Amino acid sequence: MSAFRLQQLKSHILFESKIAAMSGSPSPLTTHVLNTALGVPGTNVTLRLYQQDTTTNVWQLITTGTTNDDGRCPGLITQEQFKAGVYKLHFETGQYWASMGQTSFYPYVEIVFTITDPGQKYHVPLLVSRFSYSTYRGS
Amino acid sequence: MKSVNSKDLQKMAVAESSPLTTHVLNTSDGVPGAKMALSLHRLDTRLMIWSMISVGTTNEDGYCPGLISREAFIPGMYKLRFETGSYWEGLGKTSFYPYVEIVFTIHNPAERFHLPLLMSSFSYSTCRGN
């Protein structure tokens, strides 16, 4: 089989697996990491989603993931798990900059937010440089 | 014009000598984030717990002088916690964030560090200034 033909087949398979990941209903909570210093998506950023237990206030780990080439991390949470309450997204931004041989002012970024209506879609992006970051509630 | 006596000058000198400062801005209303409670913590690396260094409230200009003294400002990991949820509640609004915590690393405490917080009820940003 030629190298060109192998490439074609590989791109078909990758396309299929993207569809598979999306075929369950998409996560009602999404994120997007953007490297504002370079104007590129923040790829390969490790992140963790926690849900705060309403009785004990202890943080329960829901998902661990890594951002893809687009800086996104599909499948953060299912609609069933997504109850009203307080959540936390923890981004390993220090590790991200270190992997590019750079230091950063922030060892990590944590964003704590309140979900009042789990029927809505929530988008919690992180725009980050070595010395700044911002976030907003999108949908 | 209000006259400033030497006691006031002393207080101002102590307050402004904090090597770490912050400034809270309410970007929704285009005003300083006044009367916001906040606290500064340092990570105790031996016990791996946060110990509180100071608690304060921002003034009318959104500043909180006297966060930490030069002597106490040693290298390490610090956290500034802003009670943003209570702030917006006080204005009769809900907020997406119950509080904001900014964790940062200080390698060279001889420098000055200014950590502003620009926020609305649905967004916030911060940066390292000096």
HADDOCK unambig.tbl for C-alpha pairs under 7 A between the chains (distance, minus, plus):
assign (segid A and resid 105 and name CA) (segid B and resid 104 and name CA) 5.55 0.50 0.50
assign (segid A and resid 105 and name CA) (segid B and resid 105 and name CA) 5.68 0.50 0.50
assign (segid A and resid 106 and name CA) (segid B and resid 103 and name CA) 5.97 0.50 0.50
assign (segid A and resid 106 and name CA) (segid B and resid 104 and name CA) 4.39 0.50 0.50
assign (segid A and resid 106 and name CA) (segid B and resid 105 and name CA) 6.12 0.50 0.50
assign (segid A and resid 107 and name CA) (segid B and resid 103 and name CA) 6.97 0.50 0.50
assign (segid A and resid 107 and name CA) (segid B and resid 104 and name CA) 6.17 0.50 0.50
assign (segid A and resid 107 and name CA) (segid B and resid 105 and name CA) 6.64 0.50 0.50
assign (segid A and resid 112 and name CA) (segid B and resid 97 and name CA) 5.96 0.50 0.50
assign (segid A and resid 112 and name CA) (segid B and resid 98 and name CA) 6.97 0.50 0.50
assign (segid A and resid 113 and name CA) (segid B and resid 96 and name CA) 5.48 0.50 0.50
assign (segid A and resid 113 and name CA) (segid B and resid 97 and name CA) 4.40 0.50 0.50
assign (segid A and resid 113 and name CA) (segid B and resid 98 and name CA) 6.24 0.50 0.50
assign (segid A and resid 114 and name CA) (segid B and resid 96 and name CA) 5.54 0.50 0.50
assign (segid A and resid 114 and name CA) (segid B and resid 97 and name CA) 6.06 0.50 0.50
assign (segid A and resid 114 and name CA) (segid B and resid 98 and name CA) 6.66 0.50 0.50
assign (segid A and resid 131 and name CA) (segid B and resid 127 and name CA) 5.60 0.50 0.50
assign (segid A and resid 131 and name CA) (segid B and resid 128 and name CA) 5.40 0.50 0.50
assign (segid A and resid 132 and name CA) (segid B and resid 126 and name CA) 5.59 0.50 0.50
assign (segid A and resid 132 and name CA) (segid B and resid 127 and name CA) 3.92 0.50 0.50
assign (segid A and resid 132 and name CA) (segid B and resid 128 and name CA) 6.28 0.50 0.50
assign (segid A and resid 133 and name CA) (segid B and resid 125 and name CA) 5.66 0.50 0.50
assign (segid A and resid 133 and name CA) (segid B and resid 126 and name CA) 5.71 0.50 0.50
assign (segid A and resid 133 and name CA) (segid B and resid 127 and name CA) 6.47 0.50 0.50
assign (segid A and resid 134 and name CA) (segid B and resid 124 and name CA) 5.63 0.50 0.50
assign (segid A and resid 134 and name CA) (segid B and resid 125 and name CA) 3.90 0.50 0.50
assign (segid A and resid 134 and name CA) (segid B and resid 126 and name CA) 6.38 0.50 0.50
assign (segid A and resid 135 and name CA) (segid B and resid 123 and name CA) 5.61 0.50 0.50
assign (segid A and resid 135 and name CA) (segid B and resid 124 and name CA) 5.70 0.50 0.50
assign (segid A and resid 135 and name CA) (segid B and resid 125 and name CA) 6.40 0.50 0.50
assign (segid A and resid 136 and name CA) (segid B and resid 122 and name CA) 5.63 0.50 0.50
assign (segid A and resid 136 and name CA) (segid B and resid 123 and name CA) 3.89 0.50 0.50
assign (segid A and resid 136 and name CA) (segid B and resid 124 and name CA) 6.43 0.50 0.50
assign (segid A and resid 137 and name CA) (segid B and resid 122 and name CA) 5.39 0.50 0.50
assign (segid A and resid 137 and name CA) (segid B and resid 123 and name CA) 6.23 0.50 0.50
